[in-house]
Amino acid sequence: MAAPATPETHRVYFIPGMFGFGRLAGYEYFGHIESALAARFAELGVPLIMEVVQTPPTASIRRRAEVVAQAITESAGGASGGPIHLIGHSTGGLDARLVLTPSVRLDLPDASLAWRARVQTAVTINTPHHGTPLAAFFTTVSGTRLLTLLSLLTVTTLGVGAPGLSALSSIVAAIGSFDEVLGIDIRLLDRATDMVLRFIGDRGRDEVARWLEGIRHDQGGILQITPEAMDLFNAVAADAPGVRYACIATASPPPAAVRLVRQARSPFGAFTATAYSTIYGFTSRVVSRYSYPTPSVAADAILRAAFGAQVDDSWCDGVVPTRSMLWGELLWAGKGDHLDVVGHFSDDESPAIHIDWLTSGASFGRYRFRGVIDALSSALLPDIPDAKTSSGSTPAV
């Protein structure tokens, strides 16, 4: 049973990204970050309560922001209490920004937003603040089918885990080669969905089915994260006074057939490598009319140190352009794909506790993940000198 909250208790709310989830089939979307931050706060003797907001996977940003506001109101109360921090991954960062916008109008009573007076920090992780070209493709018929397939890949690789991946080869066989994915009949995707639900088993079949159904029937948020739509979003979503806005950004390497084939050690790995190559191609397209802002001097120095070169508009994590991720203070930057940064990467240390999403060739590992946790800790606890690094007793992250 969790200890009761005190005026010194920090509350951290995690907001998942587009087609993300809080908990699905027993798997935690933010599980690795949660455990690492909990250990860091415990070492420092700072009381902490964490909660993952279960937002609709692909609903509009406004609808998702309403869910965020309602969840925080129900658990944190009103204007009295300890500090509140919002951490949003991908589109979850936009949900956080919108709910904190002073002039926001949501279908909620004003009292539901009283807790905003306690918010100290809003950290966005790989968030498309200035949009992503991939979103425009996802609104097409072919893109919708690819989105469905990526959703299936996400829930199977993260939810089922490594022991089940060999069984998933039948899904690959059912769909055929990736070159045919964009032209496959929707009935074939239905069959692949049924196969995924069988692999998941009774423990999470219903919730996975509802999650997939939510993606199919409410995709209002996808159009909203195009560069054109985000141009309007940024014109009206003003930062809240007194809140520290900060971000984390990554970039993964451009797909190279030889490298990806070498790293894909199974038919399923080769399939996901090709999926990554496809979405990377759309994401890295330069949108000339809505280019991403030039990084500040401080952010540019961090990016150059992380990547050894100047980051241009074509750099991305496979889903979001790197320069689109910049908002507020840049806390950390490094090589990694879209889900590596929240702990879904191929484990490079024992015991293996991390599961990869797609084969991207970013070689993200625990060393970089510790860097992310250091950055988050120092942002949430800026007045504690030791917040950035652990004493060494923190369990494997």
Summary of the structure (lengths in Angstrom):
residues: 397
radius of gyration: 20.1
end to end distance: 23.4
largest distance: 57.0
contacts: 1397
relative contact order: 0.15
helix: 50%
strand: 11%
